[in-house]
Amino acid sequence: MNHYTLWHALIGGILIGLASLLATVLSGKIPGISGVFGRLLVAATPDKAWRGIFLSGLIGGAALSFALWQSAALFRPMRPLVVMFVAGLLVGFGTRLGGGCTSGHGVCGIGMGAKDSIAATLIFVATAMVTVFIYNRMVL
């Protein structure tokens, strides 16, 4: 990680934006993770194939990164698994309550200029900051 620069972040952001645009154009749907995953669990969903491939790519890409680059270990969870599980449940509840997740609102919604996505993303970020602040004060 010593060689990380702002160019890495810029290139990564551009690639995420292009991938989101491509996924939206090809599927006609906004590729937010909560919607992709949530509809995969619904029996009547007719387009499960691309959803499964999409999620497999996310998980497989992370697994490949951990296998190929030792520096990926820096991004492994630093909290107990039970904390990660509860956090995941809370995030899942929040995405249903907020009508989408950070990727759907933050990447795709803001990219399309949706006011509700801008508001949701600001709320996500503010809530995350407060949560981390409180959690670090309680644990440390």
N, C-alpha and C positions, 0 to 999 in steps of 0.2 A: 504494500500500500504506500510505500515511500514515493512512488512515481505517479501517484494520482494527481491529476490536474483538473482545472475547470473545463478543459477541453473534453475530458472523459465524460463529465456531467452533461455538457452540451451535446455531444454526440449521442449519448444514451437517451437524453430527452428527445432529440430529433428522431431517433429510431423508434422510441415508444410512440411518439405522435404519428409517424408514418405507418407503423403496424396497426395502430388504432384506426387510422383512416382507411387502410386497406381492408381491415376486418369489417368495418362499417359498410364500405362500398360493396364488398363481396357478399356479405350476408344480409345487408339491409337492416341490421340490428346494431345497437350500441353494445360493444363487447365489455360491459362491466362484469367483473368476476362474480358478484353476488347474483346477478341475473342469470349468467351462464350456468353457475352451479345450482342455483335454486330451481331453475326449470329442468335441469337434468334429473332432479329428484321427483318430478311430477310425471306420473305414469302416462298421461295423455299428450305429453310433448312429442311432436312428430319429428323434430330436428335434433335428435340426441347425438347423432354421429359427430357433427362438427363440434358440439359442446364437449363431448368426451375427448376428442382430439385436442381441442384448445386447452382443456385442463391437464391432459397428459403432457402436453408440451410445456406447460408451466412447471409441473412437478419434475418432469424429465430434465428440463433445462437447469433447474436448481440442483438436481442430483448430479448431472454432468459437471456443473461448475465445482461442486464439492469434490468430485472425483479427480478433476483435472488440475485445479489450482489450489495450492495449499493456503493461499491468502483468503480463500472463501471461508475458511474456518473462523475468521474474525467476525463473521456474520451469523454464527450459530447462536441459538437462544442463550441468554445469560441468566435467565430466571428459571425456577423450577417448572417442570412440566405441568403441574397442577395450575400454576399461575397462568401459563400459556394457554391451557385449556379453557379456564374461566374467561380470559381475555378474548379468546376466539368466540366463545358463546356470546359475550357482550357485543363484540363487533358484528356478529351475525344478526343479533337482535337490532342493533343500531342501523344496519343496512336496510333491514325490512322497514323499520320505522322511518328512516330518511329517504326511502324510495330509491336506494342505490348505494353503491360503495364508493370508496375514494377513487378507484379507477374509472368507474362509470361517470361520476360527477366531475372528479378532478381532472381527468385527462380528456374524456370525450365530451362531457357536458360543457365544460368551460371552453373547449375548442370550438364548440358550436355556438358559443355565446349565450347559453341558457342561464337566465338570472337565478333560477332555483338552484342550479348546480354551483354557481358562484357562492351563493349564500350557504349551501350545504358544505362546500369545501372549507369555507371560512369557519364554520361551526366545527367541522372535523378537526381542523388544525388547532383551534382554540381549546377544544375539549381534550385533545391529545396532550397539549402542553400542560394543562391543569392536572390531568391524570398523572403524568410522569412526575410533575413537581410534588404532588401529594404522595404518590407511591414511594418516591425516593426519600421523602421525609419520614415515612412510616417504617421503611425497611432498614434504613441506615441508622 
